[in-house]
Amino acid sequence: MRKKQIILIHAVFWFVMLFFIGLETIPSVGKITYNVIAADYFLYAFSFIVFFYLFYLFISKKHLDKKGIRNIIIFGLLFVIAITIPIAFIYISFLAKEVFDLNGKTFLITTAKYYLSFLETNFLFALSGALLKISLLRYENIMKQKEAEKQLVKGELALLKSQMNPQFLLNTLSEIKSLIEQTPEKAVYSVEKLSEIMSYMLYETSTEKVFLDDEINYINNYLELHNIRLRNGVIDFKITGDTKGVMIPPLIFMPLIENAFRYADVTENNPGITIRLLKNKKDLIFSVTISNCRIPIKDISEDNPEEKSIKRRLDLLFGDKYKLEINRESKSYKINLIIVLPPS
């Protein structure tokens, strides 16, 4: 918590407390002089402030365990009981001298009354100071823990995000090499697309969110590079809805697309891979369908590393604000991702 916020908490606390202490002096108006009322008020207030900050300043992180809190309760109570004795004596000496004129049992009862009055309020303010400090320390620990978890998640997301399929890069470079000799213009076009892809991955995905339109452009570049070595019509990618201004985590759809090329038999069906992106008012729906898998569906286990990695990243990014549906049929394989969009 920031220093200004802590100061504000203290200021509000003492404004309220001193105000109510002042209200307790109202019944004395007209019965005793204003000097006595003021002295009574400031002596009580001074006593409360001292006890509050003695405990507030004493308590540190080492007292947050069960043993530390138990020791504070025991020794704190003994301290308050002991130190209240001279405070009550000072109060009686300056503001209730008539008590000393009393004798025997009456003197003891009256003195005990003043002592218990101070003891009750001193204990409450000592407890308030201790509880406030413990609360602030626990809040600080929680914030540090959350920040550490946040950094851990960021690191894990960065690792997952950086896992571009190396086979795609090798295949693309190999294809460009062959195109240089056969059709140089296609080779130049491929290099431009690959350059855009690498530039996007290196410079645009360092932020937590990117524009959906930029992500779509990246996907188009990726698919066009695949189209160079595949027959036209093998990949069918369509977008529905207004995507302008929508922000999403970068490269969130790429593992789903890479899975499609990993499993799809792109030599037969037209299209072999169908990709759909639908943007409606509340959801963003992204689906990838493989019409003919090159490996048996039964061999794509439900806990395969690719799917586990996808689910892990989605859990980190969206928590319970997404739904991932995977359908395995005889030869087809479909992944449907539904992301709940934040209110605009």
Secondary structure, 3 states (H helix, E strand, C coil): CCHHHHHHHHHHHHHHHHHHHHHCCHHHECCECHHHHHHHHHHHHHHHHHHHHHHHHHCCHHHCCHHHHHHHHHHHHHHHHHHHHHHHHHHHHHHCHHHHHCCHHHHHHHHHHHHHHHHHHHHHHHHHHHHHHHHHHHHHHHHHHHHHHHHHHHHHHHHHHCCCCHHHHHHHHHHHHHHHHHCHHHHHHHHHHHHHHHHHHHHHCCCCCEEHHHHHHHHHHHHHHHHHHCCCCCEEEEEECCCCCCEECCCCCHHHHHHHHHHECCCCCCCCEEEEEEECCCEEEEEEEECCECCCHHHCCCCCHHHHHHHHHHHHHHCCCEEEEEEECCCCEEEEEEEECCCC
